[in-house]
Amino acid sequence: ALRPSMTMARQTSDLYRRLGDDFGLDASVAAELERHFWDCYSRACEATDDTWTTLRALRTAGKTLGVITNGETKWQRTKLEALGMADFFDVVLVSEAEGISK
């Protein structure tokens, strides 16, 4: 399964660990719930109609479009693919690949 940035991954792991503790779940159940979350996360990403309208208007106006994002390259590209935006932008800069975060 793909994983997000270490900060987000750590926060999510902590959340599932606390939920497991709060509900008296075995650690393996909490871990399985977390794996399921990450497996489903990118499929749940959606862009609003306004987002697409704006991006298409900018593209029609001849603007160069780009994304600047933090996190792991593979994870961020997977999200763009899930949104149907992977080929929409002229440039995608991801902090992991660039060696610097915004």
Secondary structure, 3 states (H helix, E strand, C coil): CCCCCHHHHHHHHHHHHHHHHHCCCCHHHHHHHHHHHHHHHHHHCCCCHHHHHHHHHHHHCCCCCEEEECCCHHHHHHHHHHHCCCCCCCEEEEHHHHCCCC
